[in-house]
Amino acid sequence: AQVVESGGALVQPGGSLRLSCAASGYPLDTYAAGWFRQAPGKEREGALCISSSDGSTYYADAVKGRFTISRDDAQWKVLLDMRNLKPEDTAVYYCYDDRRGYWGQGTQVIVSS
């Protein structure tokens, strides 16, 4: 059983991407998963986006207004829509299953012209 992220790519500044998080071997609890990231040469940041079971959503200030977390409950996926990407968004993006304590291997996002 593991968490799997996908969707990372090289994108130009101002572009958009959609990341996807799913679980292999079990149904991901989409109310208990969030996104984190780790930029090159830096430690993993605190929570980037979290969608909670009470309907509330948390966004770090750095991504507020540009990133949107959502759930595809039919496919047990957590999605991260990113727009107006900036070079400082370059990082490996990780999904975390808070219910089971699993981290995925990450998906690379590079924002560069």
N, CA, C and O atoms as a GROMACS GRO file, in nm:
protein
  452
    1ALA      N    1   0.085  -0.118   0.000
    1ALA     CA    2   0.000   0.000   0.000
    1ALA      C    3   0.089   0.124   0.000
    1ALA      O    4   0.186   0.132   0.075
    2GLN      N    5   0.054   0.218  -0.085
    2GLN     CA    6   0.133   0.341  -0.092
    2GLN      C    7   0.052   0.453  -0.154
    2GLN      O    8  -0.050   0.431  -0.219
    3VAL      N    9   0.102   0.573  -0.131
    3VAL     CA   10   0.042   0.692  -0.191
    3VAL      C   11   0.121   0.725  -0.316
    3VAL      O   12   0.244   0.717  -0.317
    4VAL      N   13   0.051   0.763  -0.422
    4VAL     CA   14   0.116   0.790  -0.550
    4VAL      C   15   0.071   0.926  -0.601
    4VAL      O   16  -0.048   0.952  -0.616
    5GLU      N   17   0.170   1.012  -0.629
    5GLU     CA   18   0.141   1.142  -0.688
    5GLU      C   19   0.172   1.136  -0.838
    5GLU      O   20   0.255   1.056  -0.882
    6SER      N   21   0.105   1.220  -0.914
    6SER     CA   22   0.133   1.230  -1.057
    6SER      C   23   0.097   1.369  -1.105
    6SER      O   24   0.027   1.445  -1.037
    7GLY      N   25   0.146   1.402  -1.224
    7GLY     CA   26   0.109   1.528  -1.287
    7GLY      C   27   0.220   1.631  -1.292
    7GLY      O   28   0.205   1.735  -1.356
    8GLY      N   29   0.330   1.605  -1.225
    8GLY     CA   30   0.439   1.702  -1.228
    8GLY      C   31   0.498   1.717  -1.368
    8GLY      O   32   0.496   1.623  -1.447
    9ALA      N   33   0.550   1.836  -1.396
    9ALA     CA   34   0.604   1.863  -1.529
    9ALA      C   35   0.684   1.991  -1.527
    9ALA      O   36   0.690   2.062  -1.426
   10LEU      N   37   0.746   2.019  -1.640
   10LEU     CA   38   0.813   2.147  -1.662
   10LEU      C   39   0.710   2.241  -1.723
   10LEU      O   40   0.646   2.208  -1.823
   11VAL      N   41   0.695   2.358  -1.663
   11VAL     CA   42   0.595   2.453  -1.710
   11VAL      C   43   0.655   2.593  -1.706
   11VAL      O   44   0.740   2.623  -1.622
   12GLN      N   45   0.610   2.678  -1.795
   12GLN     CA   46   0.660   2.814  -1.798
   12GLN      C   47   0.594   2.899  -1.689
   12GLN      O   48   0.483   2.869  -1.647
   13PRO      N   49   0.662   3.003  -1.645
   13PRO     CA   50   0.599   3.093  -1.548
   13PRO      C   51   0.466   3.144  -1.601
   13PRO      O   52   0.451   3.177  -1.718
   14GLY      N   53   0.368   3.147  -1.511
   14GLY     CA   54   0.233   3.187  -1.549
   14GLY      C   55   0.147   3.071  -1.594
   14GLY      O   56   0.026   3.087  -1.614
   15GLY      N   57   0.206   2.955  -1.610
   15GLY     CA   58   0.131   2.838  -1.656
   15GLY      C   59   0.054   2.770  -1.545
   15GLY      O   60   0.052   2.814  -1.431
   16SER      N   61  -0.010   2.659  -1.582
   16SER     CA   62  -0.094   2.585  -1.489
   16SER      C   63  -0.061   2.436  -1.494
   16SER      O   64  -0.011   2.385  -1.595
   17LEU      N   65  -0.089   2.369  -1.385
   17LEU     CA   66  -0.073   2.224  -1.377
   17LEU      C   67  -0.178   2.168  -1.284
   17LEU      O   68  -0.229   2.238  -1.196
   18ARG      N   69  -0.210   2.040  -1.302
   18ARG     CA   70  -0.295   1.969  -1.209
   18ARG      C   71  -0.218   1.848  -1.158
   18ARG      O   72  -0.171   1.766  -1.236
   19LEU      N   73  -0.204   1.839  -1.028
   19LEU     CA   74  -0.144   1.723  -0.965
   19LEU      C   75  -0.253   1.633  -0.910
   19LEU      O   76  -0.361   1.678  -0.873
   20SER      N   77  -0.223   1.505  -0.907
   20SER     CA   78  -0.320   1.408  -0.858
   20SER      C   79  -0.255   1.319  -0.754
   20SER      O   80  -0.138   1.283  -0.765
   21CYS      N   81  -0.331   1.284  -0.653
   21CYS     CA   82  -0.284   1.195  -0.546
   21CYS      C   83  -0.385   1.082  -0.531
   21CYS      O   84  -0.504   1.105  -0.515
   22ALA      N   85  -0.335   0.961  -0.536
   22ALA     CA   86  -0.419   0.844  -0.517
   22ALA      C   87  -0.343   0.743  -0.434
   22ALA      O   88  -0.222   0.758  -0.412
   23ALA      N   89  -0.411   0.642  -0.387
   23ALA     CA   90  -0.346   0.536  -0.311
   23ALA      C   91  -0.346   0.408  -0.391
   23ALA      O   92  -0.442   0.375  -0.461
   24SER      N   93  -0.238   0.337  -0.381
   24SER     CA   94  -0.228   0.206  -0.445
   24SER      C   95  -0.246   0.099  -0.340
   24SER      O   96  -0.171   0.092  -0.243
   25GLY      N   97  -0.347   0.015  -0.359
   25GLY     CA   98  -0.369  -0.094  -0.265
   25GLY      C   99  -0.478  -0.070  -0.162
   25GLY      O  100  -0.515  -0.160  -0.087
   26TYR      N  101  -0.530   0.054  -0.160
   26TYR     CA  102  -0.639   0.083  -0.068
   26TYR      C  103  -0.706   0.213  -0.113
   26TYR      O  104  -0.646   0.290  -0.187
   27PRO      N  105  -0.829   0.238  -0.069
   27PRO     CA  106  -0.897   0.363  -0.108
   27PRO      C  107  -0.850   0.478  -0.022
   27PRO      O  108  -0.860   0.474   0.101
   28LEU      N  109  -0.799   0.579  -0.086
   28LEU     CA  110  -0.752   0.696  -0.013
   28LEU      C  111  -0.868   0.770   0.051
   28LEU      O  112  -0.970   0.794  -0.013
   29ASP      N  113  -0.854   0.804   0.178
   29ASP     CA  114  -0.952   0.888   0.245
   29ASP      C  115  -0.927   1.031   0.199
   29ASP      O  116  -0.833   1.096   0.244
   30THR      N  117  -1.010   1.079   0.110
   30THR     CA  118  -0.984   1.210   0.050
   30THR      C  119  -1.004   1.325   0.147
   30THR      O  120  -0.967   1.438   0.117
   31TYR      N  121  -1.063   1.298   0.262
   31TYR     CA  122  -1.078   1.401   0.363
   31TYR      C  123  -0.960   1.405   0.459
   31TYR      O  124  -0.956   1.488   0.550
   32ALA      N  125  -0.865   1.318   0.438
   32ALA     CA  126  -0.751   1.310   0.529
   32ALA      C  127  -0.620   1.312   0.454
   32ALA      O  128  -0.524   1.247   0.495
   33ALA      N  129  -0.615   1.385   0.345
   33ALA     CA  130  -0.492   1.393   0.267
   33ALA      C  131  -0.462   1.539   0.235
   33ALA      O  132  -0.553   1.620   0.219
   34GLY      N  133  -0.336   1.571   0.227
   34GLY     CA  134  -0.297   1.708   0.197
   34GLY      C  135  -0.171   1.710   0.113
   34GLY      O  136  -0.108   1.607   0.088
   35TRP      N  137  -0.137   1.828   0.070
   35TRP     CA  138  -0.020   1.848  -0.016
   35TRP      C  139   0.088   1.927   0.056
   35TRP      O  140   0.061   2.021   0.131
   36PHE      N  141   0.212   1.885   0.032
   36PHE     CA  142   0.330   1.951   0.084
   36PHE      C  143   0.429   1.965  -0.032
   36PHE      O  144   0.408   1.908  -0.140
   37ARG      N  145   0.536   2.039  -0.011
   37ARG     CA  146   0.637   2.048  -0.116
   37ARG      C  147   0.775   2.071  -0.055
   37ARG      O  148   0.788   2.118   0.058
   38GLN      N  149   0.875   2.037  -0.133
   38GLN     CA  150   1.013   2.056  -0.091
   38GLN      C  151   1.090   2.114  -0.208
   38GLN      O  152   1.107   2.050  -0.312
   39ALA      N  153   1.136   2.236  -0.190
   39ALA     CA  154   1.214   2.304  -0.294
   39ALA      C  155   1.358   2.254  -0.293
   39ALA      O  156   1.404   2.202  -0.192
   40PRO      N  157   1.428   2.269  -0.405
   40PRO     CA  158   1.567   2.223  -0.413
   40PRO      C  159   1.653   2.286  -0.304
   40PRO      O  160   1.653   2.408  -0.286
   41GLY      N  161   1.726   2.204  -0.233
   41GLY     CA  162   1.817   2.253  -0.131
   41GLY      C  163   1.750   2.300  -0.003
   41GLY      O  164   1.817   2.355   0.085
   42LYS      N  165   1.620   2.278   0.010
   42LYS     CA  166   1.547   2.322   0.129
   42LYS      C  167   1.477   2.204   0.194
   42LYS      O  168   1.459   2.099   0.133
   43GLU      N  169   1.437   2.225   0.317
   43GLU     CA  170   1.359   2.122   0.386
   43GLU      C  171   1.214   2.127   0.339
   43GLU      O  172   1.167   2.226   0.283
   44ARG      N  173   1.145   2.017   0.362
   44ARG     CA  174   1.005   2.011   0.326
   44ARG      C  175   0.927   2.117   0.404
   44ARG      O  176   0.943   2.131   0.526
   45GLU      N  177   0.844   2.190   0.332
   45GLU     CA  178   0.765   2.293   0.396
   45GLU      C  179   0.651   2.233   0.480
   45GLU      O  180   0.620   2.114   0.470
   46GLY      N  181   0.591   2.317   0.559
   46GLY     CA  182   0.470   2.277   0.628
   46GLY      C  183   0.358   2.258   0.528
   46GLY      O  184   0.378   2.272   0.407
   47ALA      N  185   0.242   2.226   0.577
   47ALA     CA  186   0.129   2.196   0.491
   47ALA      C  187   0.106   2.307   0.388
   47ALA      O  188   0.108   2.426   0.420
   48LEU      N  189   0.084   2.263   0.265
   48LEU     CA  190   0.059   2.357   0.156
   48LEU      C  191  -0.091   2.377   0.137
   48LEU      O  192  -0.140   2.490   0.134
   49CYS      N  193  -0.161   2.268   0.126
   49CYS     CA  194  -0.306   2.270   0.107
   49CYS      C  195  -0.366   2.148   0.176
   49CYS      O  196  -0.320   2.036   0.157
   50ILE      N  197  -0.469   2.173   0.255
   50ILE     CA  198  -0.538   2.063   0.322
   50ILE      C  199  -0.687   2.087   0.312
   50ILE      O  200  -0.737   2.197   0.338
   51SER      N  201  -0.758   1.982   0.273
   51SER     CA  202  -0.904   1.989   0.269
   51SER      C  203  -0.958   1.898   0.379
   51SER      O  204  -0.930   1.778   0.379
   52SER      N  205  -1.034   1.953   0.471
   52SER     CA  206  -1.080   1.878   0.588
   52SER      C  207  -1.223   1.830   0.573
   52SER      O  208  -1.298   1.878   0.488
   53SER      N  209  -1.258   1.735   0.658
   53SER     CA  210  -1.390   1.673   0.650
   53SER      C  211  -1.502   1.769   0.688
   53SER      O  212  -1.618   1.746   0.653
   54ASP      N  213  -1.469   1.877   0.759
   54ASP     CA  214  -1.574   1.973   0.796
   54ASP      C  215  -1.598   2.075   0.686
   54ASP      O  216  -1.675   2.169   0.704
   55GLY      N  217  -1.532   2.055   0.572
   55GLY     CA  218  -1.551   2.145   0.460
   55GLY      C  219  -1.453   2.260   0.454
   55GLY      O  220  -1.448   2.333   0.355
   56SER      N  221  -1.375   2.276   0.559
   56SER     CA  222  -1.277   2.385   0.560
   56SER      C  223  -1.154   2.346   0.477
   56SER      O  224  -1.124   2.228   0.459
   57THR      N  225  -1.086   2.447   0.430
   57THR     CA  226  -0.966   2.426   0.349
   57THR      C  227  -0.857   2.521   0.395
   57THR      O  228  -0.881   2.639   0.418
   58TYR      N  229  -0.739   2.467   0.409
   58TYR     CA  230  -0.626   2.550   0.449
   58TYR      C  231  -0.531   2.566   0.331
   58TYR      O  232  -0.503   2.471   0.258
   59TYR      N  233  -0.482   2.688   0.313
   59TYR     CA  234  -0.380   2.715   0.212
   59TYR      C  235  -0.269   2.797   0.276
   59TYR      O  236  -0.295   2.892   0.350
   60ALA      N  237  -0.147   2.758   0.246
   60ALA     CA  238  -0.035   2.840   0.289
   60ALA      C  239  -0.040   2.974   0.216
   60ALA      O  240  -0.088   2.981   0.103
   61ASP      N  241   0.008   3.078   0.279
   61ASP     CA  242   0.003   3.212   0.221
   61ASP      C  243   0.070   3.216   0.083
   61ASP      O  244   0.025   3.289  -0.006
   62ALA      N  245   0.175   3.138   0.065
   62ALA     CA  246   0.250   3.143  -0.061
   62ALA      C  247   0.168   3.098  -0.181
   62ALA      O  248   0.201   3.132  -0.295
   63VAL      N  249   0.063   3.021  -0.156
   63VAL     CA  250  -0.013   2.965  -0.269
   63VAL      C  251  -0.159   3.009  -0.269
   63VAL      O  252  -0.234   2.976  -0.360
   64LYS      N  253  -0.198   3.083  -0.168
   64LYS     CA  254  -0.338   3.125  -0.155
   64LYS      C  255  -0.379   3.206  -0.276
   64LYS      O  256  -0.309   3.299  -0.316
   65GLY      N  257  -0.492   3.171  -0.334
   65GLY     CA  258  -0.541   3.241  -0.451
   65GLY      C  259  -0.491   3.186  -0.582
   65GLY      O  260  -0.541   3.221  -0.689
   66ARG      N  261  -0.390   3.098  -0.576
   66ARG     CA  262  -0.336   3.040  -0.700
   66ARG      C  263  -0.355   2.888  -0.705
   66ARG      O  264  -0.372   2.832  -0.813
   67PHE      N  265  -0.353   2.824  -0.590
   67PHE     CA  266  -0.368   2.679  -0.584
   67PHE      C  267  -0.506   2.645  -0.528
   67PHE      O  268  -0.559   2.715  -0.442
   68THR      N  269  -0.562   2.536  -0.578
   68THR     CA  270  -0.691   2.489  -0.530
   68THR      C  271  -0.685   2.338  -0.507
   68THR      O  272  -0.649   2.262  -0.597
   69ILE      N  273  -0.721   2.298  -0.388
   69ILE     CA  274  -0.727   2.155  -0.358
   69ILE      C  275  -0.871   2.108  -0.373
   69ILE      O  276  -0.965   2.178  -0.333
   70SER      N  277  -0.888   1.990  -0.429
   70SER     CA  278  -1.023   1.936  -0.445
   70SER      C  279  -1.018   1.784  -0.434
   70SER      O  280  -0.911   1.724  -0.431
   71ARG      N  281  -1.136   1.725  -0.429
   71ARG     CA  282  -1.145   1.579  -0.412
   71ARG      C  283  -1.225   1.519  -0.526
   71ARG      O  284  -1.325   1.574  -0.570
   72ASP      N  285  -1.178   1.404  -0.573
   72ASP     CA  286  -1.256   1.322  -0.666
   72ASP      C  287  -1.292   1.197  -0.587
   72ASP      O  288  -1.218   1.098  -0.586
   73ASP      N  289  -1.406   1.202  -0.520
   73ASP     CA  290  -1.443   1.092  -0.432
   73ASP      C  291  -1.474   0.964  -0.509
   73ASP      O  292  -1.458   0.854  -0.456
   74ALA      N  293  -1.518   0.978  -0.633
   74ALA     CA  294  -1.549   0.858  -0.712
   74ALA      C  295  -1.424   0.777  -0.741
   74ALA      O  296  -1.431   0.654  -0.754
   75GLN      N  297  -1.310   0.845  -0.751
   75GLN     CA  298  -1.184   0.774  -0.780
   75GLN      C  299  -1.088   0.778  -0.663
   75GLN      O  300  -0.972   0.736  -0.674
   76TRP      N  301  -1.137   0.828  -0.549
   76TRP     CA  302  -1.054   0.836  -0.428
   76TRP      C  303  -0.922   0.908  -0.456
   76TRP      O  304  -0.814   0.859  -0.426
   77LYS      N  305  -0.935   1.027  -0.516
   77LYS     CA  306  -0.818   1.106  -0.547
   77LYS      C  307  -0.829   1.244  -0.483
   77LYS      O  308  -0.938   1.297  -0.464
   78VAL      N  309  -0.714   1.300  -0.452
   78VAL     CA  310  -0.707   1.439  -0.409
   78VAL      C  311  -0.629   1.514  -0.516
   78VAL      O  312  -0.520   1.472  -0.556
   79LEU      N  313  -0.685   1.623  -0.563
   79LEU     CA  314  -0.628   1.698  -0.674
   79LEU      C  315  -0.573   1.831  -0.626
   79LEU      O  316  -0.622   1.890  -0.530
   80LEU      N  317  -0.472   1.877  -0.697
   80LEU     CA  318  -0.417   2.010  -0.668
   80LEU      C  319  -0.406   2.085  -0.800
   80LEU      O  320  -0.322   2.053  -0.884
   81ASP      N  321  -0.491   2.183  -0.818
   81ASP     CA  322  -0.486   2.267  -0.936
   81ASP      C  323  -0.401   2.390  -0.906
   81ASP      O  324  -0.428   2.465  -0.812
   82MET      N  325  -0.299   2.408  -0.987
   82MET     CA  326  -0.205   2.518  -0.966
   82MET      C  327  -0.209   2.610  -1.088
   82MET      O  328  -0.197   2.563  -1.201
   83ARG      N  329  -0.225   2.737  -1.066
   83ARG     CA  330  -0.226   2.833  -1.176
   83ARG      C  331  -0.133   2.947  -1.142
   83ARG      O  332  -0.090   2.964  -1.028
   84ASN      N  333  -0.102   3.026  -1.246
   84ASN     CA  334  -0.010   3.138  -1.229
   84ASN      C  335   0.117   3.093  -1.158
   84ASN      O  336   0.162   3.155  -1.062
   85LEU      N  337   0.174   2.986  -1.207
   85LEU     CA  338   0.291   2.930  -1.142
   85LEU      C  339   0.411   3.022  -1.153
   85LEU      O  340   0.429   3.092  -1.253
   86LYS      N  341   0.492   3.020  -1.048
   86LYS     CA  342   0.609   3.106  -1.038
   86LYS      C  343   0.734   3.019  -1.025
   86LYS      O  344   0.725   2.904  -0.981
   87PRO      N  345   0.850   3.072  -1.061
   87PRO     CA  346   0.973   2.993  -1.045
   87PRO      C  347   0.991   2.942  -0.902
   87PRO      O  348   1.045   2.833  -0.882
   88GLU      N  349   0.948   3.018  -0.805
   88GLU     CA  350   0.963   2.974  -0.666
   88GLU      C  351   0.868   2.861  -0.628
   88GLU      O  352   0.877   2.808  -0.517
   89ASP      N  353   0.779   2.823  -0.718
   89ASP     CA  354   0.695   2.705  -0.695
   89ASP      C  355   0.767   2.577  -0.735
   89ASP      O  356   0.716   2.467  -0.712
   90THR      N  357   0.885   2.590  -0.794
   90THR     CA  358   0.963   2.472  -0.830
   90THR      C  359   0.994   2.390  -0.706
   90THR      O  360   1.053   2.440  -0.610
   91ALA      N  361   0.955   2.264  -0.709
   91ALA     CA  362   0.970   2.178  -0.593
   91ALA      C  363   0.924   2.037  -0.627
   91ALA      O  364   0.863   2.013  -0.732
   92VAL      N  365   0.954   1.947  -0.537
   92VAL     CA  366   0.890   1.816  -0.542
   92VAL      C  367   0.765   1.826  -0.454
   92VAL      O  368   0.772   1.866  -0.338
   93TYR      N  369   0.653   1.789  -0.511
   93TYR     CA  370   0.525   1.799  -0.441
   93TYR      C  371   0.485   1.661  -0.388
   93TYR      O  372   0.485   1.561  -0.461
   94TYR      N  373   0.452   1.659  -0.261
   94TYR     CA  374   0.420   1.535  -0.193
   94TYR      C  375   0.275   1.536  -0.145
   94TYR      O  376   0.221   1.638  -0.102
   95CYS      N  377   0.215   1.420  -0.153
   95CYS     CA  378   0.083   1.399  -0.094
   95CYS      C  379   0.102   1.319   0.035
   95CYS      O  380   0.184   1.227   0.041
   96TYR      N  381   0.026   1.354   0.136
   96TYR     CA  382   0.035   1.286   0.265
   96TYR      C  383  -0.102   1.234   0.305
   96TYR      O  384  -0.200   1.308   0.310
   97ASP      N  385  -0.106   1.105   0.334
   97ASP     CA  386  -0.228   1.041   0.384
   97ASP      C  387  -0.224   1.047   0.535
   97ASP      O  388  -0.154   0.969   0.600
   98ASP      N  389  -0.298   1.139   0.591
   98ASP     CA  390  -0.293   1.161   0.736
   98ASP      C  391  -0.357   1.047   0.813
   98ASP      O  392  -0.325   1.025   0.930
   99ARG      N  393  -0.447   0.974   0.750
   99ARG     CA  394  -0.515   0.865   0.821
   99ARG      C  395  -0.418   0.749   0.846
   99ARG      O  396  -0.421   0.686   0.951
  100ARG      N  397  -0.334   0.722   0.747
  100ARG     CA  398  -0.242   0.609   0.760
  100ARG      C  399  -0.098   0.651   0.785
  100ARG      O  400  -0.012   0.568   0.815
  101GLY      N  401  -0.071   0.780   0.772
  101GLY     CA  402   0.066   0.826   0.793
  101GLY      C  403   0.159   0.793   0.679
  101GLY      O  404   0.278   0.774   0.700
  102TYR      N  405   0.106   0.786   0.558
  102TYR     CA  406   0.188   0.752   0.442
  102TYR      C  407   0.222   0.877   0.362
  102TYR      O  408   0.139   0.966   0.342
  103TRP      N  409   0.347   0.882   0.318
  103TRP     CA  410   0.391   0.983   0.223
  103TRP      C  411   0.409   0.918   0.086
  103TRP      O  412   0.447   0.801   0.077
  104GLY      N  413   0.382   0.993  -0.018
  104GLY     CA  414   0.414   0.945  -0.151
  104GLY      C  415   0.559   0.975  -0.184
  104GLY      O  416   0.631   1.036  -0.104
  105GLN      N  417   0.603   0.932  -0.301
  105GLN     CA  418   0.739   0.954  -0.347
  105GLN      C  419   0.759   1.094  -0.405
  105GLN      O  420   0.872   1.139  -0.424
  106GLY      N  421   0.651   1.161  -0.432
  106GLY     CA  422   0.660   1.297  -0.483
  106GLY      C  423   0.654   1.304  -0.634
  106GLY      O  424   0.683   1.208  -0.704
  107THR      N  425   0.616   1.422  -0.682
  107THR     CA  426   0.615   1.448  -0.826
  107THR      C  427   0.681   1.584  -0.848
  107THR      O  428   0.651   1.681  -0.777
  108GLN      N  429   0.771   1.591  -0.946
  108GLN     CA  430   0.853   1.709  -0.967
  108GLN      C  431   0.780   1.815  -1.049
  108GLN      O  432   0.726   1.787  -1.156
  109VAL      N  433   0.779   1.935  -0.997
  109VAL     CA  434   0.727   2.050  -1.071
  109VAL      C  435   0.842   2.149  -1.091
  109VAL      O  436   0.906   2.191  -0.995
  110ILE      N  437   0.867   2.184  -1.215
  110ILE     CA  438   0.970   2.282  -1.247
  110ILE      C  439   0.905   2.397  -1.322
  110ILE      O  440   0.842   2.377  -1.426
  111VAL      N  441   0.920   2.516  -1.269
  111VAL     CA  442   0.864   2.635  -1.333
  111VAL      C  443   0.981   2.717  -1.386
  111VAL      O  444   1.057   2.777  -1.310
  112SER      N  445   0.994   2.718  -1.516
  112SER     CA  446   1.108   2.784  -1.577
  112SER      C  447   1.078   2.818  -1.722
  112SER      O  448   1.005   2.747  -1.791
  113SER      N  449   1.137   2.928  -1.766
  113SER     CA  450   1.123   2.964  -1.907
  113SER      C  451   1.242   2.912  -1.988
  113SER      O  452   1.248   2.932  -2.109
   0.00000   0.00000   0.00000
